[in-house]
């Protein structure tokens, strides 16, 4: 009997040690049991269904139940239906020996993010027609559009107002299930191209012609400017001839904030040399021993005229003088102008002038012969040493000893006096 009692005490002691050990390990022992139930920490609206489970330390089956919130529970699968907090209970009702236990857990369901997309043209140029623009939300919610910069909205159309950056903004304010979302799209609006229409210019011109006007238009409506080179110059739209040669006129439009520079358009015309006419006046008649005369020779151009003489006169620096001879003759004065880069050569002009020389019969004896007398007439060696008049000696030479005894001595004597007409 004593042996049996000792055995039962040993069993009870071992059992007590086992219960204490299980208690330290956190496992309900004996009549007590616990439930292990840890649902996910957080979920977002739109997440796919997920599984939850719970177990009892006793090994007995646990019942899961959705107490409330925007979730549904089917078997061990939870489906999120909205935003908020879902509350679950895990229950083990116990059995004839173990006590019942219930655990309550909550799961926060947050709003989902949404993404936006903007459908707009990627390449736009100033003056393009309005283009359709739209935006979509991944949540299928309505999206509001706004713009700033170089464009504006007209309903669902993007209206181009100028060149530069156009910013399109999309906004979806969110709802009970989705957070607010925004998106921006920057479209660079390029400058428009323009062309110049240059009206026809004169087919040709002549140096000395008056100014003429040119005209050109740009498709942009901007003002076209003109420049000219070589044989002409431009002042605004007025072109003036400056020389003979090629006149090149350029029409340009440099563009502005909305328009690119236009390609330069040029027109060319040939400027011909101008003709010129000579006016020649030679006072006459010329008289040997008389006054020299100035030849008036001018051109319709500003160029200097050259004059030469042939016949019974000489020409020097525009002054005509009669040559020495006996009788009458003519002098031909020729005026020429050879032209230059702007003028054609002028037609030569010839004027014939009567020249009156010395005479045997009329009118007065000559006491003071011209200084060049001996250039035209043969003279004795001491011609001019006496104070007489001019006398021709018998040998044909001339002496100034006329009227003096012994004139023409050594030359056959006097023949006749020479007279100034």
Beta strands, then each sheet from edge to edge (+ up, - down):
strand 1: 35-37
strand 2: 42-44
strand 3: 50-51
strand 4: 54-56
strand 5: 63-68
strand 6: 71-74
strand 7: 77-80
strand 8: 84-92
strand 9: 101-110
strand 10: 116-119
strand 11: 124-125
strand 12: 131-132
strand 13: 134-137
strand 14: 144-149
strand 15: 151-154
strand 16: 157-160
strand 17: 164-172
strand 18: 181-190
strand 19: 196-198
strand 20: 204-206
strand 21: 212-213
strand 22: 216-218
strand 23: 225-230
strand 24: 232-235
strand 25: 238-241
strand 26: 245-252
strand 27: 265-272
strand 28: 278-282
strand 29: 286-287
strand 30: 293-299
strand 31: 306-311
strand 32: 313-316
strand 33: 319-322
strand 34: 328-336
strand 35: 349-356
strand 36: 364-365
strand 37: 389-393
strand 38: 398-402
strand 39: 414-417
strand 40: 419-420
sheet 1: 1+ 4-
sheet 2: 2+ 9+ 8- 5+
sheet 3: 3+ 7- 6+
sheet 4: 10+ 13-
sheet 5: 11+ 18+ 17- 14+
sheet 6: 12+ 16- 15+
sheet 7: 19+ 22-
sheet 8: 20+ 27+ 26- 23+
sheet 9: 21+ 25- 24+
sheet 10: 28+ 30- 33+ 32-
sheet 11: 29+ 35+ 34- 31+
sheet 12: 36+ 40-
sheet 13: 38+ 37- 39+
end
